[in-house]
Amino acid sequence: MPGNRNIMFLIIGALIVVVGVLGYNLYQTKKQPEGLQINVGPNGLKIQNK
C-alpha cells in the first residue's frame, strides 16, 4: 500500500504544478502590454505611454 500512496502524492503534486503553470500563462495573457498605445476613436487620436 505505501506504493499506492506515493503515486497518489505524485499525481497530486503534478496537478498542482499544472494548475500553477496554467494560471501563470493566463495571467500573462490578461496583463496589459507595456510600451506605447495608440487609439483612434471618435474623439481623435490618443497616444499613451504605458
Sequence and secondary structure as in RCSB ss.txt:
>XXXX:A:sequence
MPGNRNIMFLIIGALIVVVGVLGYNLYQTKKQPEGLQINVGPNGLKIQNK
>XXXX:A:secstr
 HHHHHHHHHHHHHHHHHHHHHHHHHHHHHS   SEEEEEETTEEEEEE 
